[in-house]
Amino acid sequence: MDRAEVPNPTSGWSVASLSSPLELVLFDRVSSRMLNRVIDPDTKDWMWVLERACPECGFDASKCEAEDVAGLIRDNAQVWERFRRNGTIRPGRPNDSTWSTLEYAGHVRDLYRTYRTRIERMLIEDDPLFEYWDQDAAAIAHSYEQQAPEVVAAELAFAAESLASTLDEVSGPSWLRPGRRSDGASFSVGTLARYMVHDPIHHAWDVQKQHS
């Protein structure tokens, strides 16, 4: 989620402002280190979002019905589409400990993909145990920062609709089917859906805050 900000070592720099080969080499090295650096991991346990409103983004999963999550996903996808249209989704971390808006978009896309798989498993398997997903490492391993913003935005929209469509088909006792996170935390399909949807809503807030 949101991470503490630290000064950006390349803040105020641009290639055009550099006047010597040495400066260009130093700029390239610093930029490369930032691009390939896993940002400080968010180690908080966000299970509490199921019980009360988030004090930052304002979303309150405790007042959200599981049946409403598909609509919230589609609403969130429209927010990211607006970001795409106005050019907000682009590379460039604001500092050494915060994702770029492009990395946020790549993460949300993969979040939707991951949770679709998890929920589909819960619907057909008995209490599946999910493999740990290191979200910060994934941003580096899959080079989110080097992907094309238009492609990421299109893939995010498709992933969001795919997950929403999966949830549209859930009804009755199926909402209660269980699954477990790698740390042993237990969810039902309904609580996992409500827990999950806070993340893309929160990251849309992160992006808006970056550009406010």
Summary of the structure (lengths in Angstrom):
residues: 212
radius of gyration: 18.7
end to end distance: 17.8
largest distance: 67.5
contacts: 608
relative contact order: 0.18
helix: 60%
strand: 4%
